[in-house]
């Protein structure tokens, strides 16, 4: 269990504040985040990189503006993948020269927005995108910084939905297209190639898994440095947040990257899950228990609130906030959505009764950010625990909010 968590007097506490108090004030379902954990994880990256690089938090992992501001205030940057994410980080005061824009399908409006704000780099992911930004930059008289996100054509042993670096993935420019990209950039009067980027996927557990992609990128960097003043190697994100791998995983990986990267290259890292995942918890109330050979525990949170289990088959620890006891009888913990995939745990051995409050762990990344209104369910509230106080950072959605954007003719 995280050092910021402790059972005391039959109650689970986070950073000195009991989940029971939070539930009594904000109800359920409710996302809770530990500011202390977020800052500790962020500093581990910053301390590891020292003055050789930049942390660009992956906004898709968690885009609450309060959390983005917290991260921005620590002099970190951001990796965005949409115009909405770009607008959010600019809104919280992020420095444009610390923003990287990735993504395979950037629209004209998004590209112009990025160029107007003179961000650090637009990561180009196809020849078509390169031609488009070349045209837009000439028409708008911009001189954008760009990096080529290359597809290193390496595989990662992870869930297929989380792999982004193999040849058949939609991400990045294939190695045999680099030469054509070089010709386009050389013939452009506006494009400024500043670096290379890659990302092999999520769930990286050792530096060795990064080596093939890094080696490929180093070779391309060396070749292109003959023609361009390259400054950046963006290694993406994807480091595992699992505590079983040890607290030093980030330090080990970053230190090895710094040793093997070209000395003149600024290393950009795009962590998301490894900063925010373990900082997040989802509170949910047990609604009903259906007696079976394996009891069915129905809670008030659902796959629309947190879909990682249904989408990826992800495993999340679940605890009863008022009872740390186990039982020998397995149960299945499910949500109320009309889908059989709406399951949080197929084999739970925690002791529960109707009305108990459960905490689902490690949901800070891709929890709320992937939530939806499926079954016309209201999105949950979000709370940040800071200095022993619970601060509401997103109101629970109301019925009025749910229907306000729909027009009846």
C-alpha positions as CSV (number, residue, x, y, z in Angstrom):
1,X,0.0,0.0,0.0
2,X,1.2,3.6,-0.8
3,X,2.9,5.3,2.1
4,X,0.3,8.1,2.0
5,X,-2.4,5.5,2.8
6,X,-3.1,4.0,6.2
7,X,-5.9,2.2,8.0
8,X,-6.7,3.7,11.4
9,X,-9.7,3.2,13.6
10,X,-11.5,1.2,10.9
11,X,-11.1,3.9,8.3
12,X,-8.8,4.3,5.3
13,X,-6.8,7.6,5.3
14,X,-5.2,9.4,2.4
15,X,-2.6,12.1,3.3
16,X,-4.1,12.3,6.8
17,X,-7.7,12.7,5.5
18,X,-10.2,9.8,5.8
19,X,-12.0,8.6,2.7
20,X,-15.1,8.5,4.9
21,X,-15.0,12.2,5.4
22,X,-14.6,12.8,1.7
23,X,-17.5,10.5,0.9
24,X,-19.8,12.2,3.4
25,X,-19.1,15.6,1.8
26,X,-18.9,14.7,-1.9
27,X,-20.8,11.4,-2.3
28,X,-20.1,8.7,-4.9
29,X,-19.0,8.0,-7.5
30,X,-16.1,10.4,-6.8
31,X,-12.6,10.6,-8.1
32,X,-10.0,11.6,-5.5
33,X,-6.4,12.7,-6.2
34,X,-3.4,13.0,-3.9
35,X,-1.5,16.2,-4.6
36,X,1.5,14.9,-2.6
37,X,1.7,11.8,-4.8
38,X,1.5,13.8,-8.1
39,X,4.3,16.2,-7.0
40,X,6.5,13.4,-5.7
41,X,6.3,11.5,-9.0
42,X,6.8,14.6,-11.0
43,X,9.9,15.5,-9.0
44,X,11.4,12.0,-9.6
45,X,11.4,12.7,-13.3
46,X,12.7,16.2,-12.9
47,X,15.5,15.1,-10.6
48,X,16.5,12.3,-13.0
49,X,16.6,14.6,-16.0
50,X,18.5,17.4,-14.3
51,X,19.3,20.0,-16.9
52,X,19.3,17.7,-19.9
53,X,15.7,17.6,-20.7
54,X,12.0,18.5,-20.2
55,X,9.1,16.7,-18.7
56,X,5.9,17.1,-20.8
57,X,3.0,15.7,-18.9
58,X,0.7,13.6,-21.2
59,X,-2.6,15.5,-20.9
60,X,-4.7,12.7,-22.2
61,X,-4.0,10.8,-19.0
62,X,-5.8,13.4,-16.9
63,X,-6.9,16.8,-18.2
64,X,-8.5,18.4,-15.1
65,X,-7.4,22.1,-15.2
66,X,-6.6,22.1,-11.5
67,X,-4.2,19.2,-11.9
68,X,-2.7,20.8,-15.1
69,X,-2.1,24.0,-13.2
70,X,-0.5,22.1,-10.4
71,X,1.9,20.5,-12.8
72,X,2.5,23.7,-14.8
73,X,3.4,25.5,-11.5
74,X,6.3,23.0,-11.1
75,X,7.9,24.3,-14.4
76,X,6.9,21.2,-16.3
77,X,5.6,21.1,-19.9
78,X,2.8,19.3,-21.6
79,X,2.3,16.8,-24.4
80,X,-1.1,17.5,-26.1
81,X,-3.0,15.5,-28.8
82,X,-5.9,17.9,-29.6
83,X,-6.8,21.5,-29.9
84,X,-8.9,21.2,-26.7
85,X,-5.9,19.9,-24.7
86,X,-3.7,22.7,-26.1
87,X,-6.4,25.3,-25.1
88,X,-6.5,23.8,-21.6
89,X,-2.8,24.0,-20.9
90,X,-2.6,27.5,-22.3
91,X,-5.5,28.4,-20.1
92,X,-3.7,27.3,-17.0
93,X,-0.6,29.3,-17.9
94,X,1.7,26.8,-19.5
95,X,4.6,28.2,-21.3
96,X,4.2,27.7,-25.1
97,X,7.9,26.7,-25.4
98,X,7.2,23.7,-23.1
99,X,4.3,22.3,-25.2
100,X,4.6,19.3,-27.6
101,X,1.7,18.6,-30.0
102,X,1.4,14.9,-31.0
103,X,-1.4,13.0,-32.8
104,X,-2.0,11.4,-36.2
105,X,-5.1,13.5,-37.2
106,X,-4.4,17.1,-36.5
107,X,-6.9,19.4,-38.2
108,X,-6.1,22.6,-40.0
109,X,-7.5,24.6,-37.1
110,X,-5.4,22.7,-34.6
111,X,-2.2,23.1,-36.6
112,X,-2.8,26.9,-37.0
113,X,-3.6,27.2,-33.3
114,X,-0.3,25.5,-32.5
115,X,1.7,27.7,-34.9
116,X,0.0,30.9,-33.7
117,X,1.1,30.1,-30.1
118,X,4.7,29.2,-31.2
119,X,4.8,26.0,-29.2
120,X,8.0,24.0,-28.7
121,X,7.3,21.4,-31.4
122,X,4.6,20.0,-33.5
123,X,5.3,16.2,-33.8
124,X,4.7,15.4,-37.5
125,X,3.2,11.9,-38.0
126,X,2.8,11.5,-41.8
127,X,4.0,12.9,-45.1
128,X,0.5,14.3,-45.7
129,X,0.6,16.2,-42.4
130,X,4.0,17.5,-43.3
131,X,2.7,18.8,-46.6
132,X,-0.3,20.3,-45.0
133,X,1.6,22.2,-42.3
134,X,4.1,23.4,-44.9
135,X,1.2,24.9,-46.9
136,X,-0.5,26.4,-43.8
137,X,2.7,27.9,-42.5
138,X,3.3,29.6,-45.9
139,X,-0.2,30.9,-46.1
140,X,-0.2,32.2,-42.5
141,X,3.5,33.3,-42.6
142,X,4.4,31.1,-39.6
143,X,7.7,29.4,-39.0
144,X,6.8,26.5,-36.8
145,X,9.2,24.2,-35.0
146,X,8.5,20.6,-36.0
147,X,9.8,17.1,-35.1
148,X,9.4,14.0,-37.1
149,X,7.7,11.3,-35.0
150,X,9.3,8.2,-36.5
151,X,7.8,4.7,-36.2
152,X,10.8,2.7,-34.9
153,X,9.1,-0.5,-36.1
154,X,9.6,-2.3,-32.7
155,X,7.1,-4.2,-30.7
156,X,6.3,-4.0,-27.0
157,X,4.9,-6.9,-25.0
158,X,1.8,-5.2,-23.8
159,X,-2.0,-5.0,-24.5
160,X,-2.4,-4.5,-28.3
161,X,-4.4,-1.3,-27.7
162,X,-1.4,0.1,-25.8
163,X,1.3,-0.6,-28.4
164,X,2.2,2.3,-30.6
165,X,5.7,1.5,-32.1
166,X,5.2,-1.5,-34.4
167,X,5.2,-1.2,-38.1
168,X,1.5,-1.8,-38.5
169,X,0.4,0.8,-35.9
170,X,-1.1,4.1,-37.1
171,X,1.4,6.2,-35.3
172,X,4.5,7.9,-36.7
173,X,6.4,8.1,-40.0
174,X,7.8,4.9,-41.3
175,X,11.6,4.7,-41.7
176,X,11.4,4.4,-45.5
177,X,9.5,7.8,-45.6
178,X,12.1,9.8,-43.8
179,X,14.0,10.6,-46.9
180,X,11.0,12.1,-48.6
181,X,10.3,14.2,-45.4
182,X,13.8,15.5,-45.6
183,X,13.3,16.7,-49.2
184,X,10.0,18.5,-48.3
185,X,11.6,20.3,-45.3
186,X,14.7,21.2,-47.2
187,X,12.5,22.8,-50.0
188,X,10.4,24.7,-47.4
189,X,11.1,28.3,-46.5
190,X,9.0,28.1,-43.3
191,X,9.5,24.7,-41.6
192,X,12.1,24.4,-38.8
193,X,13.0,20.8,-38.1
194,X,14.2,20.7,-34.4
195,X,14.1,17.1,-33.5
196,X,12.9,13.5,-33.6
197,X,10.3,11.7,-31.5
198,X,9.1,8.2,-30.9
199,X,6.8,6.4,-28.5
200,X,6.6,2.6,-28.3
201,X,3.5,2.2,-26.0
202,X,2.5,1.9,-22.4
203,X,3.7,-0.6,-19.8
204,X,7.5,-0.2,-20.2
205,X,9.2,-2.0,-17.3
206,X,12.9,-1.7,-18.1
207,X,15.3,0.4,-20.1
208,X,16.1,-2.7,-22.3
209,X,12.6,-2.4,-23.8
210,X,13.4,1.1,-25.0
211,X,16.8,0.3,-26.5
212,X,15.7,-0.8,-30.0
213,X,13.7,2.3,-30.6
214,X,16.3,4.6,-29.1
215,X,19.0,3.0,-31.3
216,X,17.0,3.5,-34.4
217,X,16.3,7.1,-33.5
218,X,19.9,7.9,-32.7
219,X,20.9,6.7,-36.2
220,X,18.3,8.8,-37.9
221,X,19.3,11.8,-35.6
222,X,22.9,11.4,-36.6
223,X,22.1,11.3,-40.3
224,X,19.7,14.3,-40.3
225,X,22.1,16.4,-38.2
226,X,24.2,16.7,-41.3
227,X,21.5,18.9,-42.8
228,X,19.5,20.3,-39.8
229,X,20.3,21.9,-36.5
230,X,18.6,19.2,-34.4
231,X,18.1,19.8,-30.7
232,X,15.4,17.4,-29.4
233,X,15.0,13.6,-29.0
234,X,11.5,13.0,-27.6
235,X,11.3,9.4,-26.2
236,X,7.6,9.5,-25.5
237,X,6.1,8.1,-22.3
238,X,4.8,4.7,-21.2
239,X,6.9,3.9,-18.1
240,X,5.1,1.6,-15.8
241,X,3.8,2.9,-12.5
242,X,3.9,-0.5,-10.8
243,X,5.4,-0.3,-7.3
244,X,6.6,-3.9,-7.7
245,X,9.2,-2.7,-10.1
246,X,10.8,-0.5,-7.5
247,X,10.9,3.3,-6.9
248,X,14.0,3.7,-9.0
249,X,12.6,2.6,-12.4
250,X,12.3,6.2,-13.5
251,X,15.8,7.1,-12.4
252,X,17.3,3.9,-14.0
253,X,15.6,4.5,-17.4
254,X,16.2,8.2,-17.6
255,X,19.9,7.9,-16.5
256,X,20.5,5.2,-19.2
257,X,18.7,7.4,-21.9
258,X,20.9,10.3,-21.0
259,X,24.1,8.2,-21.2
260,X,23.2,6.9,-24.6
261,X,21.6,9.9,-26.3
262,X,23.6,12.4,-28.3
263,X,25.3,14.9,-26.0
264,X,23.7,17.9,-27.8
265,X,20.2,16.5,-27.6
266,X,17.6,17.8,-25.2
267,X,15.6,14.8,-24.0
268,X,11.9,15.2,-23.8
269,X,9.8,12.7,-21.8
270,X,6.0,12.5,-22.0
271,X,4.9,10.6,-18.8
272,X,1.3,10.4,-17.9
273,X,0.3,7.2,-16.1
274,X,3.5,7.0,-14.1
275,X,2.9,10.5,-12.6
276,X,-0.9,10.4,-12.0
277,X,-2.2,6.8,-12.0
278,X,-1.4,5.9,-8.4
279,X,-2.5,9.4,-7.2
280,X,-6.1,8.6,-8.1
281,X,-8.9,6.7,-6.4
282,X,-12.5,6.2,-7.3
283,X,-15.0,6.0,-4.4
284,X,-18.1,3.9,-5.1
285,X,-20.9,2.7,-2.9
286,X,-22.2,-0.9,-2.7
287,X,-25.8,-0.8,-3.9
288,X,-26.8,-4.4,-3.8
289,X,-25.4,-7.9,-3.2
290,X,-26.9,-10.7,-5.2
291,X,-26.3,-14.1,-3.5
292,X,-24.8,-16.6,-5.8
293,X,-22.0,-19.3,-5.7
294,X,-19.9,-16.2,-6.4
295,X,-21.7,-13.2,-5.0
296,X,-22.4,-10.3,-7.3
297,X,-21.6,-7.0,-5.7
298,X,-23.3,-4.1,-7.6
299,X,-21.7,-0.7,-7.0
300,X,-22.8,2.8,-8.1
301,X,-19.7,3.4,-10.3
302,X,-19.7,1.9,-13.7
303,X,-17.6,1.4,-16.9
304,X,-18.7,4.9,-18.1
305,X,-16.9,6.3,-15.0
306,X,-13.8,4.2,-15.4
307,X,-13.5,2.0,-18.4
308,X,-9.9,0.7,-18.2
309,X,-11.1,-2.7,-16.9
310,X,-13.6,-3.2,-19.7
311,X,-11.3,-1.7,-22.4
312,X,-7.9,-3.1,-21.5
313,X,-8.7,-5.9,-19.0
314,X,-6.7,-3.8,-16.5
315,X,-6.4,-4.9,-12.9
316,X,-7.1,-2.4,-10.1
317,X,-6.9,-3.1,-6.4
318,X,-10.1,-2.4,-4.5
319,X,-10.5,-1.9,-0.8
320,X,-13.3,-1.3,1.6
321,X,-12.6,2.0,3.2
322,X,-14.0,0.9,6.6
323,X,-13.0,-2.7,6.7
324,X,-9.7,-4.2,5.8
325,X,-10.9,-7.8,6.3
326,X,-10.8,-10.5,3.7
327,X,-13.2,-13.4,3.1
328,X,-12.6,-16.8,1.6
329,X,-15.7,-16.5,-0.6
330,X,-15.0,-14.8,-3.9
331,X,-17.3,-12.2,-5.3
332,X,-17.5,-10.3,-8.6
333,X,-17.7,-6.5,-8.4
334,X,-19.9,-4.9,-11.1
335,X,-21.4,-1.7,-12.1
336,X,-25.0,-0.9,-13.1
337,X,-24.4,-0.4,-16.9
338,X,-26.4,-2.6,-19.2
339,X,-23.3,-4.4,-20.5
340,X,-21.8,-7.7,-19.2
341,X,-18.3,-6.1,-19.6
342,X,-19.2,-3.6,-16.8
343,X,-16.9,-5.4,-14.3
344,X,-14.3,-4.0,-11.9
345,X,-13.1,-7.3,-10.4
346,X,-13.9,-10.8,-11.4
347,X,-12.4,-12.4,-8.2
348,X,-12.6,-10.1,-5.2
349,X,-12.1,-11.4,-1.7
350,X,-12.7,-8.2,0.2
351,X,-15.5,-8.3,2.9
352,X,-18.4,-6.1,1.9
353,X,-22.0,-5.3,2.9
354,X,-24.6,-3.3,1.2
355,X,-24.0,0.4,1.8
356,X,-20.2,0.0,2.2
357,X,-17.9,2.4,0.4
358,X,-15.1,1.0,-1.8
359,X,-12.0,2.6,-3.1
360,X,-10.7,1.6,-6.5
361,X,-7.0,2.2,-6.7
362,X,-4.6,3.6,-9.4
363,X,-7.3,5.3,-11.5
364,X,-5.7,8.8,-11.8
365,X,-4.7,8.1,-15.4
366,X,-7.3,7.4,-18.1
367,X,-10.0,7.3,-15.4
368,X,-12.1,10.4,-15.6
369,X,-10.5,11.5,-18.9
370,X,-12.1,8.5,-20.6
371,X,-15.4,8.8,-18.9
372,X,-18.7,9.1,-20.8
373,X,-22.4,9.6,-20.5
374,X,-23.2,6.1,-21.6
375,X,-26.7,5.0,-20.3
376,X,-27.1,8.8,-19.8
377,X,-25.2,8.5,-16.6
378,X,-23.9,11.7,-14.9
379,X,-20.2,12.1,-14.8
380,X,-18.7,12.0,-11.3
381,X,-17.1,14.7,-9.2
382,X,-13.4,15.1,-8.7
383,X,-11.6,16.1,-5.5
384,X,-8.0,17.0,-4.8
385,X,-6.5,16.2,-1.4
386,X,-4.0,19.0,-0.6
387,X,-2.4,19.7,2.8
388,X,-5.0,17.5,4.6
389,X,-7.9,19.3,2.9
390,X,-10.3,18.0,0.3
391,X,-10.9,20.5,-2.5
392,X,-13.6,20.1,-5.1
393,X,-12.0,20.5,-8.5
394,X,-15.0,19.3,-10.7
395,X,-18.7,19.5,-9.8
396,X,-20.7,16.4,-10.2
397,X,-22.6,16.6,-13.5
398,X,-26.3,17.5,-13.2
399,X,-29.3,16.4,-15.3
400,X,-29.4,20.0,-16.6
401,X,-25.8,19.8,-17.7
402,X,-26.5,16.5,-19.4
403,X,-29.3,17.8,-21.7
404,X,-28.4,21.5,-22.1
405,X,-26.4,20.9,-25.4
406,X,-29.2,19.0,-27.0
407,X,-31.8,20.9,-29.1
408,X,-35.4,19.8,-29.5
409,X,-37.1,20.9,-32.7
